[in-house]
Amino acid sequence: MQPTPASASASTTSASGTAPSPQLPGGDREIESLEEFDEVAASGSLAGCRVQAIDLTARTSALRACVATGAVFLGCPMEQDAVDAMRAAGALVFPPVPGLPFDPYRGLLYTPEELFAGLSDGGYEATPDAGAYAWFQETKADGDVFSSMLRAIHDDSISDALDELLVSARVVGVMGGHAMARGTAEYEGAARLGRSLARAGFTVATGGGPGAMEAANLGAYASVFRDEMLDEALELLAKAPSFSPSIAEWARAAFDVRERWPSGGASVGIPTWFYGHEPPNAFATHLAKYFANATREDGLLARSNAGVIFLPGAAGTLQEIFDAATPNYYESRGEPAPMILVNHDHWTNHLPAWPLLQALARGRTMESRIALVDKVEDAPATLASLPTD
């Protein structure tokens, strides 16, 4: 399958449908699609609007006809006449940055099709995802404040789009190791967990990478199909069990499943270019990919407002347990969110996080909101049994 790039002017959607256009304090409006721009410009005023990453080269007449006091244009291609007119009318115009493999001002999250565009013709190395990682490797240590600024703007834009996507959503985070291979019982269990959560009305959010993360996103994708679909998809995916040694073969297997069963259930993946050896997975329908891993980690856990389920993992998953435990301990985000650890032996003997988590929670509100289960299939019922407020 040849993934095609997602349109930069696609409408903003939530995990459960179409989200309203975001309104900023004071009534200012964010405009993130060409259709939305045409609707607002028809009123004759763009005053106070924030227009993000929309190609306006064919809208010079419409721009010149609008009041633009206080408007801000972020990375919108325009004819020079339009740029001059907007600045003269009192708008700020931040032009596109040439030569970048990503758009720092983007208004929407990524899609798998967008990040993997070009996969079939040129392999993974030809994709925008690989291009952004290569740029990051070249610039992350060169001390150039401009590159640092571009990464920061990009990541803030992604956070803004993620907040818009998840407004009013009940989000359950699923954490686990990237090394969990397709074709294993553990991978199947994580997929069934994702399906159960999605069918219960939750938005599944993961770290957006391979292994347990992909499995949970796959389960959410499969939630709208008959049960047999997941069994068949697992069998097909097992032919390419890991992203190593070939990311391209691993990704193509996922796109083959998506092509056979299009329009699956929505879920969120929040990966990072910091771990460039881990590609994003194709089953998270919305991908919030960051350059800064710390921002990505904290953002994923902070948005998991309905709880977090921790599957067996190594250092990364262990870090996430205590990244989640700290705000629960201090209640810095309000009422503690449920935390469920899966696999008694893993979290008490192999990596004994559970005894420490118990000791940390003792006597605090979070004590009644943590649980350890031995089987992944017990996690959804346990989550439902824990208090949330």
C-alpha positions in Angstrom: 0.0 0.0 0.0 1.1 3.5 -0.7 0.2 5.8 2.2 -0.8 9.3 0.9 0.0 12.5 2.7 -2.8 13.9 4.8 -4.0 17.3 3.7 -2.7 20.2 5.8 -6.2 21.7 5.6 -8.1 18.7 6.8 -10.8 19.5 9.4 -9.9 19.2 13.1 -11.5 16.1 14.6 -11.8 14.8 18.1 -11.3 11.1 19.0 -15.1 10.7 18.9 -16.1 13.2 16.2 -15.7 16.7 14.9 -14.5 19.2 17.4 -15.7 22.8 17.3 -13.3 25.5 16.2 -11.3 26.5 19.2 -12.0 29.9 20.7 -9.2 31.7 22.5 -9.7 33.9 25.6 -11.3 37.2 24.5 -13.1 35.6 21.6 -10.1 35.2 19.2 -10.4 32.2 16.9 -7.9 29.6 15.7 -8.4 28.8 12.0 -6.8 25.5 10.9 -8.4 24.6 7.6 -8.9 26.4 4.2 -12.7 25.7 4.5 -12.8 27.4 7.9 -10.7 30.3 6.6 -13.2 30.8 3.7 -16.1 30.8 6.1 -14.5 33.4 8.4 -13.2 35.6 5.6 -16.7 35.8 4.1 -17.7 37.8 7.1 -15.2 40.5 6.1 -13.1 40.3 9.3 -10.1 38.2 10.4 -9.5 40.5 13.3 -7.9 38.7 16.2 -7.8 35.3 14.4 -4.9 32.9 14.6 -4.4 31.3 11.2 -2.2 28.2 11.3 -0.3 26.6 8.4 -2.9 27.1 5.6 -1.9 27.7 2.0 -3.4 31.1 1.2 -1.6 31.8 -2.1 -4.9 31.6 -3.9 -6.7 33.8 -1.4 -5.1 37.2 -2.0 -8.3 39.0 -2.9 -10.1 37.6 0.1 -7.3 38.6 2.4 -7.2 42.2 1.0 -10.9 42.5 1.6 -10.7 41.7 5.3 -10.2 43.7 8.4 -7.1 42.0 10.0 -6.3 44.0 13.1 -4.6 41.8 15.6 -4.7 38.7 13.3 -1.7 36.4 13.4 -0.7 34.2 10.5 1.6 31.3 11.4 3.4 29.7 8.5 0.8 30.4 5.9 2.1 30.6 2.3 0.8 33.9 0.7 1.5 36.1 -2.2 3.8 39.0 -1.3 0.9 41.5 -2.0 -1.2 39.7 0.6 1.7 39.7 3.1 2.1 43.4 2.7 -1.6 44.1 2.9 -2.0 42.0 6.1 0.9 43.8 7.8 -0.4 47.2 6.8 -3.8 46.2 8.3 -2.2 45.4 11.7 -1.6 41.7 11.4 1.5 39.7 12.4 2.8 37.4 9.6 5.2 34.6 10.5 6.2 33.2 7.1 6.9 29.5 6.4 10.4 28.3 7.2 12.0 26.9 4.0 13.8 23.6 3.8 12.3 22.0 6.9 11.0 18.4 6.7 8.1 19.4 9.1 5.8 22.3 9.7 6.5 24.0 13.1 3.2 25.9 12.9 0.9 23.0 12.1 -2.6 23.2 13.5 -3.4 19.5 13.4 -1.9 16.3 14.7 -0.2 13.9 12.4 -1.8 10.9 10.8 0.0 7.6 10.0 -0.5 8.2 6.3 1.3 11.6 6.6 4.3 10.3 8.5 4.7 7.2 6.4 4.1 8.9 3.0 6.5 7.5 0.4 7.1 4.2 2.2 6.2 2.0 -0.7 8.4 3.8 -3.2 11.5 4.7 -1.2 11.3 2.7 2.0 11.2 4.1 5.5 14.2 6.4 4.8 12.1 8.3 2.3 9.3 9.1 4.7 8.6 12.5 6.4 9.0 10.7 9.8 12.6 9.6 8.9 13.3 13.1 7.5 12.2 14.8 10.7 14.4 12.5 12.7 17.4 13.1 10.5 16.9 16.9 10.9 16.7 16.5 14.6 19.9 14.5 14.7 21.7 17.2 12.7 20.5 20.1 14.9 19.9 18.9 18.4 23.4 19.5 19.6 24.6 22.3 17.3 23.6 25.1 19.7 21.6 27.0 17.1 18.9 28.9 18.9 16.9 29.0 15.7 16.7 25.2 15.5 15.8 25.1 19.2 13.1 27.7 18.7 11.6 25.7 15.8 11.4 22.5 17.8 9.8 24.4 20.7 7.2 26.0 18.4 6.4 22.7 16.8 6.0 20.9 20.1 3.8 23.6 21.5 1.6 23.5 18.3 1.3 19.7 18.8 0.2 20.2 22.4 -2.4 22.7 21.4 -3.8 20.4 18.7 -3.8 17.5 21.2 -5.8 19.5 23.7 -8.3 20.4 21.0 -8.6 16.8 20.0 -9.2 15.4 23.5 -11.6 18.0 24.8 -14.2 16.2 27.0 -12.7 12.8 26.2 -12.2 10.1 28.9 -8.7 9.1 28.2 -7.0 5.9 29.5 -3.3 5.6 28.9 -1.8 2.2 28.1 2.0 2.0 28.8 4.3 -0.9 28.0 7.5 -1.9 26.4 8.4 -1.4 22.7 10.0 -4.8 22.5 6.7 -6.7 22.8 6.6 -8.7 19.5 3.7 -9.3 17.2 2.6 -12.9 17.3 3.0 -13.3 21.1 0.4 -13.9 23.7 1.5 -10.6 25.4 0.8 -8.6 22.2 -2.6 -10.2 21.8 -3.5 -9.4 25.4 -2.5 -5.8 24.9 -4.6 -5.6 21.7 -7.7 -7.1 23.5 -7.2 -4.6 26.3 -7.2 -1.7 23.8 -10.4 -3.1 22.2 -12.1 -3.5 25.6 -11.3 0.1 26.6 -12.4 1.6 23.3 -15.7 -0.4 23.4 -16.3 0.9 27.0 -16.2 4.4 25.6 -12.6 5.4 26.6 -10.1 7.1 24.3 -7.0 4.9 24.3 -3.7 6.8 24.4 -0.3 5.3 24.1 3.3 6.3 23.5 2.5 5.8 19.8 5.4 3.4 19.1 5.8 -0.4 18.5 5.2 -3.3 20.9 2.7 -2.9 23.6 1.8 0.6 22.3 1.0 -0.6 18.9 -1.0 -3.5 20.2 -3.3 -1.2 22.3 -3.8 1.2 19.4 -4.6 -1.9 17.2 -7.2 -3.0 19.7 -8.9 0.4 19.6 -8.7 0.4 15.8 -10.4 -3.1 15.8 -13.1 -2.0 18.3 -15.6 -1.1 15.5 -15.4 -4.4 13.7 -16.6 -7.9 14.5 -14.5 -9.8 17.0 -13.0 -12.1 14.4 -11.3 -9.1 12.7 -8.8 -8.8 15.5 -7.9 -12.5 15.3 -7.3 -12.2 11.6 -5.3 -9.0 11.9 -3.1 -10.5 14.6 -2.3 -13.4 12.3 -1.4 -11.1 9.4 0.8 -8.9 11.6 2.7 -11.8 13.0 4.4 -12.3 9.7 6.4 -9.1 10.5 6.9 -9.5 14.2 9.2 -6.5 14.9 10.3 -3.2 13.5 13.8 -4.6 13.5 15.5 -5.3 11.2 13.1 -3.7 8.7 10.9 -0.8 9.7 9.5 -0.7 6.1 8.2 -4.4 6.3 6.8 -3.9 9.7 5.0 -0.7 8.7 3.7 -2.2 5.4 2.1 -5.1 7.3 0.2 -2.6 9.4 -1.0 -0.6 6.4 -2.0 -3.9 4.7 -4.3 -4.5 7.7 -5.7 -1.0 7.5 -6.3 -1.3 3.8 -8.2 -4.6 4.4 -10.2 -3.0 7.2 -10.4 0.7 6.6 -12.0 3.3 8.9 -11.2 1.7 12.2 -11.8 3.1 15.6 -9.9 6.2 16.8 -7.1 6.3 19.3 -4.1 8.5 20.1 -0.4 7.9 19.9 2.1 10.2 21.5 5.6 9.2 20.2 8.9 11.2 20.0 11.8 11.7 17.6 14.0 11.5 20.6 13.8 7.8 20.3 14.5 7.7 16.6 15.0 4.0 16.4 11.3 3.5 17.4 8.9 4.4 14.5 5.3 5.4 15.2 2.7 2.8 14.7 0.0 2.9 12.0 -3.0 2.1 14.2 -3.0 5.3 16.2 -5.3 7.4 14.1 -4.0 10.6 15.6 -0.3 11.0 16.2 1.1 13.8 18.5 4.8 13.4 17.7 7.2 15.5 19.7 10.9 16.4 19.6 11.2 16.8 23.4 10.6 13.5 25.1 10.1 15.1 28.5 7.2 17.2 27.2 5.8 14.1 25.4 6.0 11.9 28.6 4.4 14.4 30.9 1.7 15.3 28.4 0.7 11.7 27.8 0.3 11.0 31.5 -1.4 14.4 32.2 -4.0 13.8 29.6 -4.8 10.2 30.8 -7.6 11.6 33.0 -9.5 8.3 33.4 -6.5 6.3 34.5 -3.3 4.6 33.3 -2.7 0.8 32.8 1.0 -0.3 32.9 1.8 -3.4 31.1 5.2 -5.2 31.7 8.1 -3.0 30.4 11.6 -1.9 31.3 13.2 1.4 32.2 10.8 3.6 30.1 7.6 2.0 31.6 9.2 2.1 35.1 9.8 5.9 34.7 6.2 6.4 33.5 4.9 4.7 36.7 6.5 7.2 38.9 5.9 10.1 36.5 2.3 9.3 37.1 2.6 8.6 40.8 4.2 12.0 41.6 1.2 14.3 40.7 -1.1 11.7 42.2 0.8 11.8 45.5 0.8 15.6 45.6 -2.7 15.9 43.9 -1.2 18.6 41.8 -3.6 17.8 39.0 -6.6 17.4 41.2 -8.0 14.1 42.3 -5.5 11.2 41.6 -6.1 9.2 38.5 -6.3 5.4 38.7 -3.1 3.4 38.2 -3.2 -0.3 37.4 -0.1 -2.5 37.1 -0.4 -5.7 35.1 1.6 -8.9 35.9 2.3 -9.6 39.6 5.7 -11.3 39.1 7.0 -8.5 36.8 6.1 -5.6 39.1 6.9 -7.3 42.5 9.9 -9.5 41.7 11.5 -8.6 38.4 11.1 -4.8 38.7 9.5 -4.3 42.2 7.7 -1.1 41.5 4.5 -2.3 43.2 5.8 -2.4 46.8 7.3 1.0 46.4 4.1 2.4 44.9 2.1 0.9 47.8 4.4 2.5 50.3 4.2 5.8 48.6 0.4 5.7 48.4 -0.2 4.6 52.0 -2.5 6.9 53.9 -3.2 9.1 50.9 -6.1 9.5 48.6 -4.2 7.7 45.8 -4.1 4.5 48.0 -7.6 3.5 46.9 -6.8 4.2 43.3 -3.9 1.9 42.6 -4.2 -1.8 41.8 -2.1 -4.8 40.8 -3.7 -7.5 38.6 -2.0 -10.6 37.3 -3.9 -10.9 34.0 -4.3 -8.2 31.4 -7.9 -9.2 30.8 -8.7 -8.2 34.4 -7.5 -4.6 33.9 -10.8 -3.1 32.4 -13.0 -4.4 35.2 -10.5 -3.3 37.8 -10.3 0.2 36.3 -14.1 0.4 36.4 -14.1 -0.5 40.1 -11.6 2.2 41.2 -12.9 5.6 42.5 -12.2 8.5 40.2 -13.4 11.5 42.3 
